[in-house]
């Protein structure tokens, strides 16, 4: 058995889970998410416990078993607690400003970059050098954070750019003069 796939998901009291065939809908205080589970996977909902079974031990079945359980566990956590990614901006003259729901990023280009918040994602400029991305869908939160980081990735010589909080940027030595 897959270690992740066989783990039981304990559903908090404030979260409602509805199973309709292969569709799972999870509703909590922060919102509602739904997904369709692969036809190989059997869903077992017993009170406040949710588990998944697979029919055989083939490689694909094992993979989809663990993946399905992880996706549904993330949905349950997302509607109850939510997810957050924090970014920080490093560089002279680099900054971020809040423009309604969107962000105005000044990253050394000849123009400011306006990043529009997608549906279900909250962008917040905590201060001129910090960005907070929050939402209930883990995949969407990570994707938005990666898209913002992609505008100016941290470079290895001075470390300037947009990086995740706590991310280590491996620094390189600059040019040496030959004598």
C-alpha positions, 0 to 999 in steps of 0.5 A, spaced: 500 500 500 502 507 498 503 510 505 500 516 503 494 513 499 492 509 505 492 514 510 485 516 513 483 524 512 480 526 518 475 531 516 474 537 521 467 539 524 466 545 520 468 542 513 462 538 509 464 533 504 459 530 499 461 524 495 457 523 488 460 517 484 467 519 483 466 527 484 468 530 491 465 537 493 468 540 500 465 546 503 468 550 509 468 556 512 473 559 507 469 557 501 468 551 496 472 546 492 470 540 488 474 535 484 473 528 480 477 522 482 480 517 477 475 511 476 480 506 479 480 509 486 474 507 490 472 513 495 470 511 502 466 516 507 465 514 514 462 519 518 468 524 519 473 519 516 475 519 508 479 514 505 481 511 498 482 504 495 485 502 489 483 495 485 490 492 484 498 494 485 500 496 478 504 502 478 499 507 475 494 505 480 499 506 486 501 513 483 494 515 482 492 512 489 497 517 493 496 523 488 488 523 489 489 522 497 494 528 497 489 532 493 483 531 497 487 532 503 489 539 500 482 541 499 480 539 506 486 543 509 484 549 504 477 550 505 478 550 513 485 554 514 487 556 507 494 556 504 499 562 504 506 563 500 510 569 502 515 573 497 520 578 498 523 583 493 531 584 494 534 590 490 535 597 490 529 601 487 525 594 487 518 595 490 511 593 490 504 597 491 497 595 492 492 597 487 486 595 489 486 587 488 492 587 484 499 589 485 504 594 482 511 591 481 517 596 480 522 591 478 528 595 474 524 595 468 522 601 464 515 600 466 511 598 472 509 591 472 501 590 474 499 583 476 492 582 476 489 577 482 486 571 479 479 569 482 480 566 489 487 569 490 488 574 495 494 578 493 497 583 499 503 588 499 505 587 506 510 592 506 514 595 500 518 589 499 514 583 501 508 580 498 503 575 501 499 570 496 493 567 500 487 562 497 484 556 498 487 552 492 494 550 494 496 549 486 493 556 485 497 559 490 503 556 488 502 558 481 501 565 482 507 566 487 511 562 481 508 567 476 510 573 480 517 570 482 518 569 474 518 577 473 525 577 476 528 571 479 533 572 484 540 572 480 546 569 483 551 575 483 548 580 487 542 576 489 537 581 486 530 579 484 523 576 487 524 570 492 520 566 497 521 568 504 527 563 507 529 561 500 537 560 499 540 564 493 547 561 492 551 566 490 557 566 485 563 570 486 564 576 481 570 577 476 577 577 478 582 581 475 588 577 472 595 579 475 
